[in-house]
Amino acid sequence: MRRLVFVLLLAWLAAPAAGHAAPAAAEVARALADLAGEDVAKREAAVALLGKTGDPKWLAFLGALREGSVYARLRAGKTELVVGGTKSTRGDQDVIEIAGAYGRETLGTVPLAELKEVGADRALRLVIKPFLDADETRAQLADRDPAVRRGAAVKLGNQAAAGSEAVVEAALQKETDRWARHALAEALALIRLANAPPATRAVPALALGNLHSSSALPALGRLAGDAGASPAERDAATRAIRQIERWGLLTTTVETLFQGASLASILLLMALGLAIVFGLMGVINMAHGELMALGAYATFVVQNWFRASWPERLDLYFVVALPVAFVVAAAVGLVLERGVIRFLYGRPLETLLLTWGASLIIQQGLRLWFGAANVDVSAPSWLSGGAPVMVGLQLPYNRVFIIALAAVSVFATYWLLFRTSAGLRIRAVTQNRAMSACLGVRAGVVDATTFAFGAGLAGLAGCALTQIGNVGPSLGQNYIVDSFMVVVTGGVGKLAGTIFAAAGIGGLTKGIEPALGAVFGKVAILIGVILFLQRRPAGLFATRGRNAEA
Amino acid sequence: MSEHSRRDFLKGTLAVGAGLAAGIGAPAILKAQSKSAVKIGVLHSLSGTMAISEVSLRDVVLMAVEEINAKGGVLGAKIQPVVVDPASNWDLFAEKAKQLLLQEKVAVTFGCWTSVSRKSVLPVFENNNGLLFYPVQYEGEECSRNVFYTGATPNQQLIPGAEYLMSKEGGGFKKFYLLGTDYVFPRTANKILRAFLLAKGVPADSIAEEYTPFNHQDYQTIVGKIKRFASGGTAAVLSTINGDSNVPFYKEFANQGLRSENAPIMAFSVAEDELRGMDTSALVGHLAAWNYYQSVETANNKKFVQAFKAYAKKTNLPGGDKRVTDDPMEAGYFGVYIWKQAVEKAKSFEVDAVRKAVYGQTFAAPGGTIKMHENNHHTYRPVLIGEILKDGQFKVVSRSKGLVEPEPWSKYTSADKGCDWVKHKGTYQKKA
């Protein structure tokens, strides 16, 4: 069986070079008649005959056969094969639209009872598969998207079938995209390594080493340990393995660093608003997570609005959603502060309870308005996929974007607090509320703007989180613990502390996760933070925050 | 809701009172019920984390009840569902089960999703001789006299999923990454999968196993590991990741440049109902193993899907006619009919009589005819491998030949154990 399939694959791959081997019309007719019959061997031969034509229309027919939508009908005493389409019910009988086997010309709608299904069992499907796969791979190699071309090249390289060498070589000559070229070169070397005659395998082995191909490690390992290989080959394989492994160590290191940076930037985005409100105003804002959820839902609404109004500009929705999320969360924060929190400054326990109550109200409100299930926020195309930066490493765009967003948010916050008069007033009220009020600073306005700004940052974080996580009513609860952990570790009231804590926790998590796994990684981090706070209860950067009564 | 059940409770006690007053004694309870109405319990979480999945199961059970009542009920009695909400709280499950059995005196209960909730109600049903229909695929290793399992056992889902990936048709994969959420189903499932793979000659260093906490969102490290594991191109992922962790996982998978044709993910916990409201673009092309899909083309299924959409619209369920059906929902639905047929065969609502009548029952379920096992309380079902499509539906790419016999004790991990309630008393030791 395996050999049969392999031979068929070879035959098929060789076929385009030799031109379409067009079988006579009589042969095709007989193949179709065989297909409708019961004889297993004849049916397999018929599939092979149709597959070998290389004709896209026959391949489409084989695809339909594999899916089980080919039917036989008796017409004028002869069996005819047709392809079934949409089924529906007319009166009390099921009817189906049918089309011709080859040209797919419409043949009308007939009752299902008049047709006999031409099934494709497992064995027959296995015969069909290589024909369709080869066709699909060829289509993928010519696809417009370089990522699809790369995927096809990787697949051919992994299969390493001798017959595909010519196809890959031809594709390599036409290829312009750097990473697709790399994948094709790798595939070519893999194919040559697997199929070259003994004693000539040193060249592809060295080539694979130079390409840093981690896919080649198993094959190279076999070659290095093969007693039948020539010393030159074994030597080349060993050298290539060393080269690839060194490169692998490098990519793993860079990858871990990037992952740490990504996690740190997410933690930072979440904690920044909390740090401002908690640190500067002394308010433990338990509703911070729900403000993030509001930002995420604002993103969802903007997306739906774009989908309905400008479907052709859908990709731009996220650019609009960022400020909208900020404004929505800031507005809710403002209402919260002016409405209730301002009456409770200096009573941390009451504000804690109050903001917790507010969080429950917002959460339930979201659940009532949008439903309990998660909602679907799709990634704009410019945030899907990733940039290949080096062999074996692809950096996802969404994470790169979030790192940039976190950096921008931090700089904006610094600028606002330390380079503007509004920031000066905030710091003044933080240090001594009574004195600032005496000097003409309107403490109430400062409180409101500070809280709104912190809430807005939460909204921004929520918007960014839609690109990596789920959006649901309980989104806030999933992140609030991490946010508090960062702020407390960093030391209340110091932005620098929050930044260092986010970087430290993010980096450490990603550093130990590969060894310990996600569950124990998290446990280890929590234990680490607790021990650290035992030593330094005030956190990394201790400072005195304002309790509003001061 | 509580108002409703209190009224039911009152009616129930009245009926019992009437029976006792007539002086016929204990069996009269059942007779009194059968003349007017028979109560059944519905024990699914309507709030909390599991609500997303379990609410749909309540919906299909109530729909089946409505259909049966419209045709005259069971043995001349109308079915009266008693719906309780155990709120995704495992202890509350036991408490509510007790309430259903002892206060409401329900004839049968349809309920539970997670294995931990089932384990929590198990003693209640066994000590009070109740009857539970459990509709979700699970890890097996259980054989209770008081439970009928209408979902898949490991050999009806896990093993065929792995077998498909190893087959030529499925791509001939040779290395497997077992990834799951950290709780009882994935742990047991992976134990069985590992034993199966080792038995099939997959070397131990070609199997990786990893778990994440519930609600895990950051899959960077794991996807990085999978990527290194998969280089060489013969690796596939067998995923028992639960719930909404799936979206970030598949997204990260795609973003780091892994594609379904080179490293497919075979999921055992992702069905149509979970895909509702997900951004499915990153999932397209990956696989799942189930016993039913909404896309199964049978006349019965078409009717079932339409009936459910109409029912959801009519009763103003959230989602309305955009609702979908999936494997556990089908199992929940046909469970009600199996019980009805068994009651009619036994001509009684009594648990022991019904239990024996269930053995060997067949029913033309939406996805095709299914059959209850003759002695092990599980269900013969077909196995379907499906590929995820853009619209959150599945395209069937491989199906088992006919129905697959359920094996509560996997022959790869517990070869010496069997489950039989006819010749044995539940789990027994097989003779070597």
Interface residues (C-beta under 8 A of the other chain):
Chain A: R2 V5 E67 K87 T89 D94 R122 R125 L126 K129 A147 R150 G151 V154 K155 G157 N158 Q159 S214 S215 A216 L217 P218 G248 T252 E255 T256 Q259 S262 L263 I266 G371 A372 A373 N374 V375 D376 V377 S378 A379 S384 G385 G386 P388 G392 Q394 P396 Y397 N398 R399 I468 G469 N470 G472 N478 K510 E513 P514 G517 A518 V519 K522
Chain B: A51 I52 K168 E169 D182 E210 Y211 T212 P213 N215 H216 Q217 D218 Q220 T221 I222 G224 K225 R228 S231 G232 G233 T234 D244 V247 P248 K251 E252 A254 N255 Q256 G257 R259 E261 N262 R276 G277 M278 D279 S281 A282 E297 A299 K302 P318 G319 K395 S398
